[in-house]
Each structure stands twice: as structure tokens, then as C-alpha cells.
Amino acid sequence: MPLLRLTAFVLLACSGSIAHAADWAAFRGSDGSGVAADSDSLPTRWSPKANLTWKLPLPGPGVSSPIVVGNKVFVTCYSGYGLTQEDPGDIENLMRHLVCVDIQSGEKLWQADVKAALPEDPYTGIGVTAHGYASHTPVSDGKNVYAFFGKSGVHAFNLDGEKLWQAEVGKESDPTKWGSSSSPVLHDNTLIVTASAESQSIIGFDKTTGKELWRQEAEGLDGMWGTPSLVQVEDGRTDLVLCVPKEMWGLDPNSGKLRWFAKATGAEQAHASLVQNGKRVFAFTGRGGGSIALDAGGKGDISDSNTAWTGSETASFGSPVAHDGKLYVVARGVMTIVDETSGKKLKQVRLQGVQATGGRFGSLDYPSPVVAGDRLFYLNGSGQMFVFDLANEAKQIAVNKLTSDKESFGGTPAISDGRMIIRGSKHLYCVADKGETVAPDEAVVAAADDTPAASGTRPGGGGRREGGRGGAGRFDPMSMFNGLDANKDQKVTEDELEGNRMADRLKTLDKDGDKAISAEEFRSGIGSLFGGGRGGRGGGGGGGYRGRGEDKRPDRPQRPQMAE
């Protein structure tokens, strides 16, 4: 059994859960790796007419990921407000939903509805409008399921839909008013929730009663959207590891106190979750922030003693996945393959057959790649699933699509017992091998760039921030521009904006009338689009460019309290 899988198995065995081997019970699977323990029988090709076993309408959109517990699928959604930017509606009608579905039939078994706690961030600007109000993936211990709804708190249900408890985490807003997206994780009897936006906190709850066991507050959590990882660093010791802007932290999951920290990547935002292999953890950030490999464990500042390598390779919103000694990072239409041991870039594969990402959530590709057997599956925001054969030089062997309708896809797929569950903004889909044939022209083979590139000596070509303090998150307009610029010609055309809900507003940035937005036009004008509009009735104004929100946070330490 590979070390990555063995570590995860030990953690699950010690957690007191009754999860089954085929369960995918958390974000990126029960162990958070994005690697399926089974499911070599997954199909590599499908379409709306082939190998689609069922399709279920959802009560609303969301970018959270589905999970699988036994024969049940769970996914979160929202409705009542923020469905269109033209008329978001009344924020008092905002509802969150937890939906339970039979994995075999696709029948909805039950739905729990949670009325939003106000005040809530309005549906305006380019923050909340990019992802909506259902961003956190639920988690289950095999007996109960736990959903985090941001300012509306944490809600626990048994698998039959009976409400067990709920708890609040705070009602603050992050500087950009983008909200949070870190998914909850389970450790022994503790449910751990990262409320970075709501209270700059990471909180441990008794999973049975909902009682708050501990809370650690830190300004350094601003700009952190990834999900923490549980890493067994030695016998009897597990660290809760998370990547925040400019730093990596290792916490005691029993108290939330800080055991160690390290200078990490150069980015001021940390979107992607960590990857781990044994006690070695890998972090990739965007916008030139670079990457880092670090051995978890120790005490205090471990920057110099525990850093294995740093590199210039970056991610975007999705998290990387590890397989057979390699790290696979997909961002902006390119898959980069990095050697785990050295950090050296081995290969880049440009995704073939990419359609411009339009629809509900613009051009932001949130899903993370997943691996089953020797196949890597990557879902982009428009619903295209790219399939790569990792045993054959990472050749692209197919690109699939589930629907020809305009629907956006922001969740990472779940894999369980030969099935893949995919959530869109309108439907939940189940793909399995039914022996049905897909037309050959639906599969596209990719070309690979085999030219290796040396790893940088510091992340992002300059990398670590000196001084040892994690930075607060800031919006970089060029990260959005690069996402919109599908053909990477440093211009965003009307064709590239087709289907984007902000298209009309973005077109106003074209000052020279050439029907294209240059990088300079975008950079100089994007600030005017923040905070525009009222966000619907009762919504108030939005957060501004580079965090114009006027709500002052309480004074808090930069890092959590140090463990003794």
C-alpha cells in the first residue's frame, strides 16, 4: 500500500468512524487526497447519451463538492437570492440546502433547508458572484453528516436527515467580502471548522453535541480558502496542517494551538489545499507565489530545518493531486507534472479541446483533479471532463461533457464503487460504465511538452516574505484577467466573455473601442466594478477593490497561540 494511502488509512482507523472503504466522505475523498481507493472500473468516455446513469435537478447552485457515504450522496446548494446578477432579489430570502440522494437510483431521499443568518455578504462585485453561497463541502463520519454554511453556522444531521445540533462561528466579513470556502474536517471526536472570513478563527466542536471545545483566532487566516490536512507526523501525534498567505502552519488538532510554522510561498492568497505523502506536505499557490515541499512536525519556526524544496510552479483555485511520485497541477488550461522528491518540473500538457468557460460562474475553474487507478480526471468550469492516462506519459485520452445546456461546474467530483458523482449549478450527475459507446470524435488526444524546466530556488522567483508573518489576502486583478484570457494573447475578446454573467460590465473596460480588453485596460479599470450595485434588496454595498469593506475587524494575533 503506498505511503500516502497507508497514512490516510491509519488516520481513518483511529478516528472512531464507521466509514466504508468505498466512501468519499469529505472534500477530495475521505483522506483528502483526491485519489480513489478503488474504481478502476470507471469509464473514460461518456456523454449525455452514454454511461450517464442518472441526472437529478438540484434546488439551486453551489461550488461545494459532493460526498458519498454508503449508498447516499450529499451535496449543498443555495436558493432564494443571488441567482442572477441582474436581479439578485431580496437577501432575506436566501436559503441553504443539504440534499441527500440515493447513489444507485438518483432519487432524492431528503433535503434539509437552513434559512440564512443575516447580515450576509451581498451578491455584488466579483467576489460572491463568482461562487455564490454554497462553497464548503460537507463531511461525514459514517453516522452523521456535517455542513458548514459560513455566517449561517455549522449544522449536524444524522444520515436520515434528523437535525442534531447547530453552532455559530461568527458573522464578520473578510476584507474583500468573498466569504470562506474551507471545508470542515474530522479528527477523533472533534469537528474542525475554518471560519477565516466569519471570525478569523479555526474552531473545534464536539461532533456529538456541537459544544465548542476550542477556538483559535489569527489575522493570518485572512486570504486562506483551502481545506486543512491531518498529517500523522509520528506515532501518537497528528498535526492539522494548513497553508495561509506566505506561511504554513501545523496545529494541535486537540486544542488548535500552533505547534510550528514555516515561511512558505510568496502569494498573498492561499486558494488550493495541501497535498501530502506521509509527513511531507506540498503547497502550490497562484499569481507567481510558487510552491514548497515541507516535512511536517517539530516545534516553532521550522522554515530552515524542514523545507525540502521550493519551486516556481503554481496552482490556481483547484488543488493538486499526487500519484506514483509525481504531483499533478492543473491551472489555466495546462497540466504541470512535478517530481515529488526534487520539485523539478517534468512535463507540461496543454488540455486539448477546451471550450471557453462561460455560464453562471464566469471563467473560474474551481474543481480539483482526481485519480482512479492510472487515470486522472479533471473537470473544468464549463463541465468538460479531461481524462489522462498516467501510465502512458500522461496522454490525454478523452474529453467528455455531460450536457449541452449552459451549466457551470465548480465542485470536485466524488468517486465511489465504480461511480463518479459530478455536481453542476443545476444538476447532480452520476457516471458509471454501462458498456455504452461514445462517438470517437468526442475523445481528443493531447500533445505533451516534454521540455523540463528547472525548479526555482525560491517560490515565485523571490518567494518568501521576510519577517515570518502571514499576510492578509488581497485581490489581484490579473489573476482574473488571466482566467478570462482563454487563448493567452493578453486580450480578452467578446467571444471569451460569451456566457459570462459579468460580460456587459466587463465590456465597459474596453476604452479604445477595439472590442477587446487589454491587460492595461483591465488593470486600470477593474477597481470600478467592485462594489457596484446594491446587491439586491437588503443586500447593502459590496466590498471594494483590494478590500474596501469598511467593517473593522477586532485586533487579533497574527498566528494562533503557540503550544507549550
Secondary structure, 3 states (H helix, E strand, C coil): CCHHHHHHHHHHHCCCCCCCCCCECCCCCCCCCCECCCCCCCCCCCECCECEEEEEECCCCCCCCCEEECCEEEEEEEECCCCCCCCCCEHHHCEEEEEEEECCCCCEEEEEEEECCCCCCCCCCCCHHHHCCCCCCCEECCCEEEEECHHHCEEEEECCCCEEEEECCCCCCCCCCCCCCCCCEEECCEEEEEEHHHHCEEEEEECCCCCEEEEEECHHHCCECCCCEEEEEECCEEEEEEEECCEEEEECCCCCCEEEEEECCCCCCECCCCEEECCEEEEECCCCCCEEEEECCCCEECHHHHEEEEECCCCCCCCCEEECCEEEEEECCEEEEEECCCCCEEEEEECCCCCCCCCCCCCCCCCCCEEECCEEEEECCCCEEEEEECCCCCEEEEEEECCCCCCCCCCCCEEECCEEEEECCCEEEEEECCCCCCCHHHCCCCCEECCCECCCCCHHHCCCCCCCCCCCCCCCHHHHHHHHCCCCCCEEEHHHHCCCCCHHHHHCCCCCCCCEEEHHHHHHHHHHHCCCCCCCECCCCCCCCCCCCCCCCCCCCCCCCECC
